[in-house]
Structure formats: C-alpha cells, structure tokens
Amino acid sequence: MAALLCLLAALLAGGCSGGSGTGHGRRGGAPPAAAKKPNIIFVLTDDLSWNLVPHMPQVQRMQRDGLTFDRFYMADSLCCTSRATIFTGRYPHNTGVRTNFPPLGGYQVFKERAGEQNAFAPALQKAGYRTALLGKYMNGYQPADAQGGAEPYVPPGWSEWYVAGNGYPEYGYNLNENGRLVSYGHKPQDYLTDVLANKGADFVRRAGSTSQPFFMEISTFAPHGPFVPAPKYAKSFPHLKAPRSPSFNEKDVSDKPSWLRKHPKLGKRAIARIDEGFRDRVRMVRSVDDLIGRLRSELAALGIDRDTYVVFGSDNGFHMGEHRLAGGKMTAFDIDIHVPYVVTGPGVGAGRRVGAFAQNTDIAPTFLGLAGLPAEPGTDGRSLVPFLQGRTPGGWRQAVLIEHVKPAPSRDDPDRQDSAPGAPTTYNAIRTDDALYVEYADGEREYYDLKRDPDELQNTAGGLPEQRRRQLSNQLYAFVHCAGQGCAAAGQTG
C-alpha cells in the first residue's frame, strides 16, 4: 500500500519521498522543508560541587559521550544571583540581583529590573520553541502569587510551567502547574526530584512527538540543604566521608582575611557532621543522576537523541570543611565558584574537554546560539557553541570575574548561614590561569599563586609586587564596571 501511494504521489507531484525521508526522485516539486532546530534540555542543580560528580554515573556517561568544560566558573556563588545571570547572560552588577532577597536581590528585584523580559525563554518561544521550566525558579518566588491576575502567575516565555517555591525539603511543597496550584505531601512518590523526573519525561514524550523544537529546563533543589535523600538511597554509602583535600580543616589561617581568621579548627563533632552531610548530598545527587539517565533514555526511545542537546550544570559550588569552613558557599575559593558543566548533542565530539574559561554569563547566549538566534542586547557573556563544534573563538577571555555582596540576615533565606558573622564580607575577585586576586570592601586583599599553590593555602597579597597588584586591580575595576561587549575586553589579561 505504501508503495502504491508513493507511486501515485510521484505521478501527481513529480516525485516521491517514500518512507525513508530521503527525498530521492524529487523533480520540480515543493522545496524540502527547513531543517528542524535542535531540542535543548538543561538540567540545572543547586549547590552541586565537582566532588559529587564521581558519584554520578550518568553524568560520567555524559562526559564520555560529550564535552566537559573543565574551567566553568560562577560570577557569584549564590543561588539567586547565579540564576539571574544564567537567565540573562549578564553579570550581577548588571542584573541588579546581588542577594537572595530584597532590597538587593531575589525574584522581585529580578522582575522589577526586567529580568524576565531579558531572559532567553521569550526569545526561544518567539523563534518557535515549545519551552518548559520545572522545579526551582528564583528565591522569593511563590507558586501561589497571582501578580495581579486571577490565577497563579507564569512568567513570559514559558509554554509550560511546573515550579515550586520552597522545595528544599523535597516534600510538602506546592507546584504552580501552568497556573494551577497543586500540593504534594510526604509520601515516597512525592519526592520532588522524582516528581520532576516524571514530569520531565512526560514533557519530552509529548514535545518530542511533534515537529516543533523544544527547550526544557529542569532545575532541581538537590543537593541543597537540608540534605534530604530519596527513601531508596537513604541508607546508601554508609561509610563515605567528605573529601580530605589539602585545604580541608586548614592548619594555619593566620594569612587569611579577618572574616576567615576567626574560624577555629574543626573538631571531631563538626567533621562528623560534615561527613554525614556529604553522604546525604551524594545520596541526593543519585536521584538527579537517575533523572538524567531517564531523560536520555526517553530521547533515545523517541529517536531524537541525535537532535537534542543535553546540558548538565550547577548554579554554584559548595564547601564542606575546606579552609575550616563548614557547609556553605559565597567565597571566591575554587570549591565554591568552579562547577561542572557537561554537554552532549549534535556535532559534539565524544570525550572532549575544553580548558578555556567559561562562565554562567555564557549560558543564555549559548542556548540562543544553538537555536540560530543572536544574543540579546546587553549580554555580557559569549556563546559557547563554537566550542561544541570543535572550534575556539578568537579573543576568548583569559580571566573571569567573581563579585559578591554579603547578604543581610534573613530567616527566610535558605543560605542564611552565609550571612552570619564569620561568612565572607563583600568582595570582588578575578580568577586567571595562574592566580586568584580578591579585593574586599573593607580594604583587605587576597592573592594566591595557583601554579605553586593550587589549594589556595598561602595568601601572599602582602608581598605582591606593586606593578602586578596595580595591573590586577585595574583589570578588576574594568570587569566590575563592564557591560555588554565591553566585558570581553575586560577578560583579557595584559
């Protein structure tokens, strides 16, 4: 029957594409349809550090199948500031989102500063993409907020929306499901990471069966505290301990800035709590790993895995015992700002690694670039698409900016431990290939020679030659005042 229909089509239209889709025999008929734009899946985790990747076999499989950015850095190691940068491609000093809550940050500030309009989702949707966001959005967002309407608010640019407010405990949360508020309880099947996996797989099946390209971001609350693993992993890895890097429970912090010098050495109980927390973080990311494996299996089953980019990453790192610090983030140390980013998809070579500096400013222009779209005006970052294609763009940055404003204490802040005394004060920092240079608002300085001291143990700012100090300070000044294309120039070292 198929052959007969094909023959009739050939007689009537002068050609036949057959069931193979090859288009052989086309003579004078309609031109071939434009190639479908690639699908994109972005799995964004919360507080996931590099030392958790060895416990994630699906992420390691992604590394074997695709490309790993070995030097991917966050512009600020804090949830809301990082996500504002991810959505817009702009540094925190340009998004205006400097903390998790008003007046200096949070969802409300992001919205008031037109962050939703400047994000990548509206542009993707306008270009024909079916878009979906699942999981975490921005600190301060509440699923029930109507924003002046009769139904819970869904921001512009999103075709489908399944987003929580306080999903950190993984149970007992609400989801805004396309404008309808749905409550989840405390049964095993309510575990949020697993719920997101189910909804993500359902979206892929529905969207993948159409000719419309899709973009889906699944933003997990895992492995952010309070470190609640799924029941199936609750007793796994009973003897696992947090990694003991050379900076773990650092012996001598007399060279460190005053906020860190006050920290005593960690005692046995504190270290035991760190080990317990690390075990639970590993248990949590096993569910994230399952989510990734399930999504990639769905893509393969639908036959669209070769048409889909899968991006895995984190909004910031997390220290657990390094430099005498218990669980937290917000420092300029590598453990907090250096995060994993892995990409698989069309044209991405297997097992490739990129050593060039990348930042979360690059994520938005990369997604738009994959869709064949230009970056939004005012974007501070650059597209990483050339690296996915095996090319290194000219004039690429040789340094990255880290900028942090110490937040005011808030009972509502899930990261309130990092606003307490003994947490990092406000600073700006620059990370180059061989150095970390930090300027604190109170005048203190840090400098680490990373070639000799990769674990950031010896702060040698006091002995830094004046010419070198001035050069770094001038570059840092240019970085924290840059905007748009000017940020590329600020990233060049002298």
C-alpha positions as CSV (number, residue, x, y, z in Angstrom):
1,M,0.0,0.0,0.0
2,A,2.8,2.4,0.9
3,A,4.5,1.7,-2.4
4,L,1.2,2.3,-4.3
5,L,0.7,5.6,-2.5
6,C,4.2,6.6,-3.3
7,L,3.7,5.8,-7.0
8,L,0.5,7.9,-7.1
9,A,2.4,10.8,-5.4
10,A,5.1,10.5,-8.0
11,L,2.6,10.7,-10.9
12,L,0.7,13.6,-9.4
13,A,3.6,15.7,-8.0
14,G,6.6,14.6,-10.0
15,G,8.4,13.0,-7.0
16,C,8.2,10.7,-4.1
17,S,9.9,10.9,-0.7
18,G,8.9,7.4,0.3
19,G,9.0,6.2,3.9
20,S,12.7,6.8,4.3
21,G,12.6,10.6,4.2
22,T,15.5,10.7,1.7
23,G,13.7,12.8,-0.9
24,H,15.1,10.9,-3.9
25,G,13.2,11.4,-7.1
26,R,12.0,15.0,-6.3
27,R,11.7,16.9,-9.6
28,G,10.1,20.3,-9.7
29,G,8.1,19.8,-6.6
30,A,7.9,21.8,-3.4
31,P,11.3,22.6,-1.9
32,P,12.5,20.4,1.0
33,A,11.3,21.5,4.5
34,A,13.7,23.6,6.5
35,A,15.8,21.6,9.0
36,K,14.2,21.4,12.4
37,K,16.1,23.4,15.1
38,P,17.7,21.3,17.7
39,N,16.0,20.5,21.0
40,I,17.7,21.6,24.2
41,I,17.4,20.1,27.7
42,F,19.1,21.9,30.6
43,V,19.5,20.1,33.9
44,L,20.5,22.8,36.5
45,T,21.3,21.6,40.0
46,D,21.6,23.6,43.2
47,D,24.9,23.8,45.2
48,L,26.4,20.8,43.3
49,S,30.2,20.8,43.5
50,W,32.7,19.0,41.4
51,N,33.5,16.4,44.2
52,L,30.0,14.9,43.7
53,V,30.5,14.0,40.1
54,P,32.4,10.8,40.8
55,H,29.2,9.5,42.4
56,M,27.1,10.3,39.3
57,P,27.5,7.5,36.7
58,Q,25.0,9.1,34.3
59,V,27.0,12.4,34.3
60,Q,30.2,10.5,33.8
61,R,28.5,8.8,30.8
62,M,27.7,12.3,29.5
63,Q,31.3,13.1,29.8
64,R,32.3,10.1,27.8
65,D,29.6,10.9,25.2
66,G,30.2,14.6,25.0
67,L,32.1,17.7,26.1
68,T,33.2,18.8,29.6
69,F,34.1,22.4,30.4
70,D,37.0,22.0,32.8
71,R,37.1,25.6,33.8
72,F,33.5,26.8,34.2
73,Y,33.1,29.5,36.9
74,M,30.2,31.2,38.5
75,A,30.2,35.0,38.7
76,D,28.8,34.8,42.3
77,S,28.5,31.6,44.4
78,L,24.9,32.3,45.5
79,C,21.7,30.8,44.2
80,C,19.6,33.8,43.1
81,T,22.4,35.9,41.7
82,S,23.7,33.0,39.7
83,R,20.3,32.2,38.3
84,A,19.7,35.8,37.3
85,T,22.9,35.6,35.4
86,I,22.1,32.3,33.8
87,F,18.7,33.5,32.5
88,T,20.1,36.8,31.1
89,G,23.8,36.4,30.3
90,R,24.5,39.4,32.5
91,Y,26.9,39.8,35.4
92,P,25.3,40.5,38.8
93,H,26.3,44.2,38.7
94,N,24.1,44.5,35.5
95,T,21.2,42.3,36.6
96,G,20.9,44.2,39.9
97,V,20.3,40.9,41.7
98,R,23.1,40.8,44.3
99,T,21.5,38.7,47.1
100,N,18.6,36.2,47.6
101,F,16.1,38.7,48.9
102,P,15.1,42.4,48.6
103,P,16.2,45.1,48.6
104,L,19.4,43.9,46.9
105,G,18.1,40.8,45.2
106,G,15.6,38.0,44.9
107,Y,12.8,37.3,42.5
108,Q,11.1,40.6,43.0
109,V,14.2,42.6,42.1
110,F,14.8,40.3,39.1
111,K,11.2,41.0,37.9
112,E,11.4,44.8,38.5
113,R,14.7,45.0,36.6
114,A,13.0,43.4,33.6
115,G,15.0,40.2,34.1
116,E,12.1,38.0,32.8
117,Q,11.9,40.0,29.6
118,N,15.7,39.9,29.1
119,A,15.9,36.2,29.7
120,F,16.4,33.6,27.0
121,A,13.0,32.0,27.2
122,P,10.9,34.7,25.4
123,A,13.3,34.8,22.5
124,L,13.3,31.0,22.2
125,Q,9.5,30.9,22.4
126,K,9.2,33.7,19.7
127,A,11.5,31.6,17.5
128,G,9.1,28.7,17.6
129,Y,10.3,26.7,20.6
130,R,8.0,25.0,23.0
131,T,9.5,25.9,26.3
132,A,9.1,24.4,29.8
133,L,10.6,25.2,33.2
134,L,10.4,22.6,36.0
135,G,11.5,22.8,39.6
136,K,13.2,25.9,41.1
137,Y,13.0,29.4,39.7
138,M,14.2,32.3,41.8
139,N,14.5,32.8,45.5
140,G,11.4,34.6,46.7
141,Y,9.1,33.3,44.0
142,Q,5.9,31.8,45.4
143,P,3.8,29.4,43.3
144,A,0.5,31.0,44.5
145,D,1.5,34.5,43.6
146,A,-1.2,35.9,41.2
147,Q,0.8,39.0,40.2
148,G,-2.5,40.9,39.7
149,G,-4.3,38.1,37.9
150,A,-6.9,35.6,38.9
151,E,-4.5,32.6,38.5
152,P,-1.0,31.9,39.8
153,Y,1.5,33.7,37.7
154,V,3.5,32.2,34.9
155,P,6.4,34.4,33.6
156,P,6.6,35.3,29.9
157,G,8.4,33.0,27.6
158,W,7.3,29.7,29.1
159,S,4.9,27.4,27.3
160,E,4.7,25.0,30.3
161,W,5.5,25.8,33.9
162,Y,5.8,23.4,36.9
163,V,7.6,25.4,39.5
164,A,7.9,25.3,43.3
165,G,8.8,27.9,45.9
166,N,10.2,26.2,48.9
167,G,11.2,22.8,47.6
168,Y,14.3,22.4,49.6
169,P,12.9,19.7,52.0
170,E,11.9,17.7,48.9
171,Y,8.4,17.0,50.5
172,G,5.4,19.1,51.5
173,Y,5.6,21.7,48.7
174,N,3.3,23.3,46.1
175,L,3.8,23.5,42.4
176,N,2.4,26.1,40.1
177,E,1.4,23.8,37.3
178,N,0.6,26.0,34.3
179,G,-1.4,28.5,36.5
180,R,-2.9,25.8,38.7
181,L,-1.7,25.3,42.3
182,V,-1.0,21.6,43.1
183,S,0.0,20.4,46.6
184,Y,2.4,17.5,47.2
185,G,2.7,15.7,50.5
186,H,5.2,13.4,52.3
187,K,4.7,10.0,50.5
188,P,7.7,8.5,48.8
189,Q,6.2,9.3,45.4
190,D,6.1,13.0,46.4
191,Y,9.9,13.2,46.5
192,L,10.5,16.4,44.4
193,T,13.4,15.3,42.3
194,D,11.5,12.2,41.3
195,V,8.4,14.2,40.5
196,L,10.4,16.5,38.3
197,A,11.9,13.4,36.5
198,N,8.3,12.1,35.8
199,K,7.1,15.5,34.6
200,G,10.2,16.0,32.5
201,A,9.9,12.6,30.8
202,D,6.3,13.3,30.1
203,F,7.2,16.7,28.5
204,V,9.8,15.0,26.4
205,R,7.4,12.4,25.1
206,R,4.7,15.0,24.3
207,A,7.0,17.6,22.8
208,G,9.3,15.1,21.1
209,S,6.4,13.6,19.1
210,T,5.8,16.9,17.3
211,S,7.7,18.8,14.7
212,Q,8.1,21.8,17.0
213,P,11.6,22.1,18.6
214,F,11.6,22.2,22.4
215,F,13.6,23.7,25.3
216,M,13.2,22.3,28.8
217,E,15.0,23.4,31.9
218,I,14.7,21.0,34.9
219,S,16.1,22.9,37.9
220,T,16.4,20.7,40.9
221,F,16.6,21.8,44.5
222,A,19.0,19.0,45.1
223,P,21.6,18.8,46.6
224,H,20.9,22.0,48.5
225,G,20.2,21.6,52.3
226,P,18.6,20.4,54.4
227,F,20.0,17.3,52.6
228,V,17.0,15.0,52.3
229,P,17.7,11.9,50.1
230,A,15.0,9.8,48.5
231,P,14.0,6.7,50.5
232,K,15.7,4.3,48.1
233,Y,19.0,6.0,48.7
234,A,18.6,6.9,52.4
235,K,21.0,4.2,53.7
236,S,23.4,4.1,50.8
237,F,27.2,4.8,51.2
238,P,27.2,4.4,55.0
239,H,31.0,4.8,55.3
240,L,31.5,7.6,52.8
241,K,33.4,10.7,54.1
242,A,33.8,14.2,52.7
243,P,37.0,14.5,50.6
244,R,40.1,15.5,52.6
245,S,41.8,17.9,50.2
246,P,44.9,19.8,51.4
247,S,42.7,22.7,52.3
248,F,40.4,20.6,54.5
249,N,40.4,21.9,58.1
250,E,43.4,24.1,57.0
251,K,46.1,24.1,59.6
252,D,47.1,27.7,59.5
253,V,44.7,30.6,58.5
254,S,46.7,33.4,60.0
255,D,47.4,34.7,56.5
256,K,43.7,34.8,55.6
257,P,41.4,37.9,55.7
258,S,39.8,38.7,59.1
259,W,36.5,37.1,58.4
260,L,38.2,33.7,58.0
261,R,41.0,34.1,60.6
262,K,38.3,33.9,63.3
263,H,37.4,30.4,62.4
264,P,38.9,27.7,64.8
265,K,39.9,24.3,63.6
266,L,37.1,21.9,63.1
267,G,36.6,19.5,65.9
268,K,35.6,15.8,65.7
269,R,31.9,16.5,66.0
270,A,32.0,19.2,63.3
271,I,33.8,16.9,61.0
272,A,31.4,14.1,61.7
273,R,28.5,16.4,60.7
274,I,30.4,17.3,57.6
275,D,30.8,13.7,56.7
276,E,27.1,13.0,57.3
277,G,26.1,15.9,55.2
278,F,28.4,14.9,52.4
279,R,26.9,11.4,52.4
280,D,23.4,12.8,52.2
281,R,24.4,15.1,49.3
282,V,25.8,12.1,47.5
283,R,22.5,10.3,48.1
284,M,20.6,13.2,46.8
285,V,22.5,13.5,43.6
286,R,21.9,9.9,42.8
287,S,18.3,10.8,42.3
288,V,19.4,13.7,40.0
289,D,21.6,11.2,38.2
290,D,18.6,8.9,37.7
291,L,16.7,11.8,36.3
292,I,19.4,12.4,33.7
293,G,19.5,8.8,32.7
294,R,15.8,8.7,32.3
295,L,15.6,11.8,30.1
296,R,18.4,10.5,27.9
297,S,16.6,7.1,27.6
298,E,13.4,8.9,26.6
299,L,15.2,10.8,23.9
300,A,16.8,7.6,22.5
301,A,13.4,5.7,22.6
302,L,11.9,8.5,20.6
303,G,14.8,8.6,18.1
304,I,15.5,12.2,18.8
305,D,18.7,11.9,20.9
306,R,20.8,12.9,18.0
307,D,18.7,16.1,17.5
308,T,18.9,17.1,21.2
309,Y,21.5,18.9,23.3
310,V,21.6,17.9,26.9
311,V,23.4,20.3,29.2
312,F,24.2,19.5,32.9
313,G,25.5,22.0,35.4
314,S,25.2,23.7,38.8
315,D,24.4,27.2,40.0
316,N,27.4,27.3,42.3
317,G,29.7,25.0,44.2
318,F,29.8,24.2,48.0
319,H,32.5,23.9,50.6
320,M,32.4,21.3,53.3
321,G,35.4,21.6,55.6
322,E,37.7,23.4,53.2
323,H,39.6,26.3,54.9
324,R,38.0,25.4,58.2
325,L,34.5,26.3,56.8
326,A,31.5,24.0,57.5
327,G,28.8,23.7,54.9
328,G,28.3,26.8,52.7
329,K,29.4,28.8,49.7
330,M,29.9,32.5,48.7
331,T,33.7,32.5,48.9
332,A,36.0,33.1,45.9
333,F,37.7,29.8,46.5
334,D,37.5,27.3,43.7
335,I,35.4,24.9,45.7
336,D,32.6,27.4,45.6
337,I,32.9,29.0,42.2
338,H,34.3,26.2,40.0
339,V,31.4,24.0,38.9
340,P,30.8,21.1,36.4
341,Y,29.3,21.7,33.0
342,V,28.8,18.9,30.5
343,V,27.1,18.9,27.1
344,T,26.1,16.2,24.7
345,G,24.3,16.6,21.4
346,P,24.6,17.0,17.6
347,G,28.1,17.5,16.5
348,V,29.6,17.4,20.0
349,G,32.6,15.1,19.9
350,A,32.8,12.3,22.4
351,G,35.1,12.6,25.4
352,R,36.2,16.1,24.6
353,R,37.4,18.6,27.2
354,V,37.7,22.4,27.0
355,G,40.2,24.2,29.1
356,A,39.1,27.8,28.2
357,F,37.4,29.9,30.8
358,A,33.6,29.7,30.7
359,Q,31.1,31.5,32.9
360,N,27.4,31.5,33.7
361,T,27.2,34.7,31.6
362,D,27.7,32.4,28.6
363,I,24.7,30.1,29.1
364,A,21.9,32.4,27.8
365,P,23.8,33.3,24.5
366,T,24.7,29.6,24.1
367,F,21.1,28.5,24.2
368,L,20.1,31.2,21.7
369,G,23.1,30.3,19.6
370,L,22.0,26.7,19.4
371,A,18.6,27.9,18.2
372,G,20.3,30.0,15.5
373,L,19.5,33.3,17.3
374,P,21.7,36.2,18.2
375,A,22.5,37.1,21.8
376,E,20.1,39.5,23.5
377,P,21.3,43.2,23.6
378,G,23.3,43.9,26.7
379,T,24.6,40.3,27.1
380,D,27.9,40.3,28.9
381,G,28.8,36.7,28.0
382,R,29.5,34.9,24.7
383,S,28.1,31.8,23.1
384,L,29.9,28.5,23.8
385,V,28.6,27.0,20.5
386,P,31.9,27.2,18.7
387,F,33.5,25.0,21.4
388,L,30.7,22.5,20.9
389,Q,31.6,22.4,17.3
390,G,35.3,21.9,18.0
391,R,36.5,25.5,17.5
392,T,38.0,28.1,19.8
393,P,36.7,31.6,19.2
394,G,39.2,34.4,18.7
395,G,39.8,36.8,21.5
396,W,38.4,34.5,24.1
397,R,38.6,35.6,27.8
398,Q,41.7,34.8,29.8
399,A,40.1,35.7,33.2
400,V,36.8,35.5,35.0
401,L,35.0,37.9,37.4
402,I,33.6,36.9,40.7
403,E,31.6,39.5,42.6
404,H,29.8,39.1,45.9
405,V,27.7,41.3,48.2
406,K,27.3,39.9,51.7
407,P,23.5,39.5,52.3
408,A,21.7,40.8,55.3
409,P,20.5,38.1,57.7
410,S,17.0,36.7,56.9
411,R,15.1,33.9,58.5
412,D,13.6,33.2,55.0
413,D,16.9,32.8,53.3
414,P,17.9,29.1,52.7
415,D,21.5,30.3,52.7
416,R,21.3,32.4,55.9
417,Q,24.3,30.6,57.4
418,D,26.4,32.5,54.9
419,S,25.1,35.9,56.1
420,A,26.1,35.3,59.7
421,P,29.3,36.5,61.3
422,G,32.3,34.6,60.1
423,A,31.0,34.5,56.5
424,P,32.7,36.2,53.6
425,T,32.3,40.0,53.5
426,T,31.5,41.9,50.3
427,Y,34.3,41.5,47.7
428,N,35.2,41.5,44.0
429,A,37.7,39.0,42.6
430,I,39.4,38.0,39.4
431,R,40.5,34.4,38.6
432,T,43.2,34.0,35.9
433,D,45.0,30.9,34.7
434,D,47.6,31.3,37.4
435,A,46.2,33.5,40.2
436,L,43.2,34.4,42.3
437,Y,43.1,38.0,43.4
438,V,40.4,39.3,45.8
439,E,39.6,42.9,46.9
440,Y,37.3,43.2,49.9
441,A,35.2,46.2,50.5
442,D,36.9,46.8,53.9
443,G,40.3,47.1,52.1
444,E,41.7,43.6,52.8
445,R,43.2,41.6,49.9
446,E,43.9,38.0,49.0
447,Y,46.3,36.7,46.3
448,Y,47.1,33.1,45.6
449,D,49.7,31.9,43.2
450,L,47.8,28.9,41.8
451,K,50.8,27.5,39.9
452,R,52.6,27.0,43.2
453,D,49.6,26.8,45.5
454,P,46.6,25.3,43.7
455,D,44.8,24.6,47.0
456,E,44.8,28.3,47.9
457,L,46.6,27.9,51.2
458,Q,49.1,30.8,51.2
459,N,47.7,34.3,50.9
460,T,50.7,36.3,49.5
461,A,48.9,39.6,48.9
462,G,51.2,41.4,51.3
463,G,54.2,40.5,49.2
464,L,52.7,41.1,45.8
465,P,54.8,43.5,43.6
466,E,53.2,46.8,43.2
467,Q,53.1,46.7,39.4
468,R,51.4,43.3,39.5
469,R,48.9,44.4,42.1
470,R,48.0,47.6,40.1
471,Q,47.6,45.5,37.0
472,L,45.2,43.1,38.6
473,S,43.3,45.9,40.4
474,N,42.9,47.8,37.2
475,Q,41.6,44.8,35.4
476,L,39.2,44.0,38.2
477,Y,37.9,47.6,38.1
478,A,37.2,47.3,34.4
479,F,35.4,44.0,35.0
480,V,33.1,45.2,37.7
481,H,32.1,48.2,35.5
482,C,31.8,46.4,32.2
483,A,28.6,45.9,30.2
484,G,27.8,44.0,27.0
485,Q,30.7,43.6,24.6
486,G,33.0,45.6,26.8
487,C,33.1,42.6,29.2
488,A,35.1,40.6,26.6
489,A,37.8,43.2,26.6
490,A,37.9,43.2,30.4
491,G,38.5,39.5,30.4
492,Q,41.8,39.8,28.5
493,T,45.0,39.7,30.6
494,G,47.9,42.0,30.0
